[in-house]
Amino acid sequence: MHRLSHRVRAFDRRHPLVWDVLVSGFLLAAAVNDMQGGWRNITENPDAPTWLLTTLTLGFTVPLLWRRTYPVTVLLAMLPLAVVNAWTGTDLQASLTLLVATFNIALHTGLRTLLWSYALTLGPIVVDALRYPEVQGADQSIVPQATRLAMVAIVGVSYRTRQEYLASLVERARQLEVERDQQARLATAAERTRIAREMHDIIGHNLSVITSLADGGSYAAAKNPERAAQALTAIGTTSRQALGELRRLLDVLRTDPSATEPPGAEPLLGPALGPALGLEPPGMEMAPQPSLTDLDHLIEGVRSAGLPVRTTIHGYATALPPGRQLTVYRVIQEALTNTLKHGGPDATSTVSVSYGNGGAVTATVTDTGRGSTAHGNGSGGRGLTGMRERTALYGGTLESGPLPDHGWRVHLHLPEETPQ
């Protein structure tokens, strides 16, 4: 029954005229049948002319075609006919269609309109009771009909309230669906931003190191083949590290975590060339995101690329959450990468890290390079922007700028964690 009623309402919303014609046609047929002789059983005026009967029958039924679009107008058009029906004593049962008009007023208009419409509809009832008081008496004629009219109005108000409640639930569900989609899009955008930042950090740093090693190896190839071989070995190590980090990062983009390569698929660089170059070692597994325990490895890689780095560490990072460790690591990595790229051939760098209580960290990276504007991200990259975004996640501050004489300074401070 619920599914059937839902289908009927859906059809009515698409084709409202069909339902209006069916209802009005049914009531018209019933009124015509009553006009053929049934009305004489209750009438006070059995000699009423045919033209009057026809006029009243059509006047009580035809306007119902517009009962839903213009309910008040329909009622006002029917009330004069109801007064004539009561005054002449015809008492056609077609006058009961006033209940249909009242129901539609209760369903489609406000309470104030319903109240004065109800008062107007009582007019023909009072006229009939006062015109022919000897039939049942004024009280016996007015009270039952007024009560019946009130019950129809209450049913209409209840039905309208239920419709409005259901409509509000549907609208709320729609809004929740829209908000869910918006949250999904925002989460996707945030994840894309995070991935782009990680890609910048990984590729930017490692390619800078590889470029420096390649330049140094080509310079030393003619005079010192041993140093050139060391540079090639360092390039292979750095490449493998970068490839591993990229694999970890791009793995989050897989739609199916259980998806595997199809049987017989060849590695990207071929079955033998990749491992021979050291870029696809067999059995390579996912590793966690870098932390401050990997800081020594990072600095050694930078030193092997030709940048002297001096480090000073105060305290221990053992109790530092992984997210904060990754932020400090990436900021130091970006600062050293910028020094490699923009500091010049004779630049040196100093890294100072101090761990406080409650997750507080202070890291300073300085260099003796040229300190150009490109060093500070003026070339349009996302280096400084990425560092500031990472720092802002933990309510920290990041200062970056040239030193008074020459060189560049990056200063990071993460405050203590707020207790949850």
C-alpha angles and dihedrals in degrees: 000000000000092000091045093051090047091054092047092051091047091051090047091053090052096042109022094162092063093060093043092053092047094051095043092045092051092050091046091052091049091048092049090050090051090049090058091072114304093096090065091072092069105019126115091204111048090168094064110142121252094240090058092049091049093047093049093045094052093040092054096048114027096060088059088081087079097037094116100042098039106016097157093048090050091052093048090050092051099045097074089051090049090053090050090047091053097041095050092045092234092131097190111189087225085083086077086080085081084079089059091050091048092050091054092049089053089047100047107026140053130273095258092054090047093053097052091041088054091050091051092049090056088063098080090044091055091045091053092048094049094041094053107021094155094069100071104333128262095273094047091050101043104039099054094046093044089050092049090050091049092051091053090050092050092050090051092050091048092050091048091049090052091049092050091048092051090046090052090051091050091048091048091050089050092050091048090051091050091048090048091052090047091050090049091051091047091049090049091050091048091049091049089051091049092049092047090051092049091047090052092050095046100041097035095052099040095044090050090053092045091049092051092048092048092050092048092045094051090049092050097040095089099042105027115023091176092061089046090054090050090052091052090050090051090049090054092049093048091046092052091049092050092047091051092050092048091051091052091049098045091047089077089064093065112113092203114042091196093052114122135183115279117260113275095018113150122227117260093257097036131266096289110016097067098054090041090059091044093240099111109032113189116258094018109170134195115272129199123264113282118271136185090278085070092054093096091053090050093051092046089054091051091048091051088054089060104265114121109222127189117196134201120187125187118187131351133289097206095109095042114114116247093246093056091045090053091049093052091044094051094047092052090045092052093047093051091045091054090050091052091049102040109014098085132233098297099044123128129191138212124203119195122181126181124186119205135182124293096022097305114153134180120191127177126186118187132172139187095228130124094279095218124176089252087062088064096053094269090136092076099262128136098238101110092033091055092048092051092048091052092047093048091057089070098036092254134140130238124197122188131172148111122296120241096256105024137312135058135272132204116187122187127186125180114187125220117290116263111242111250 
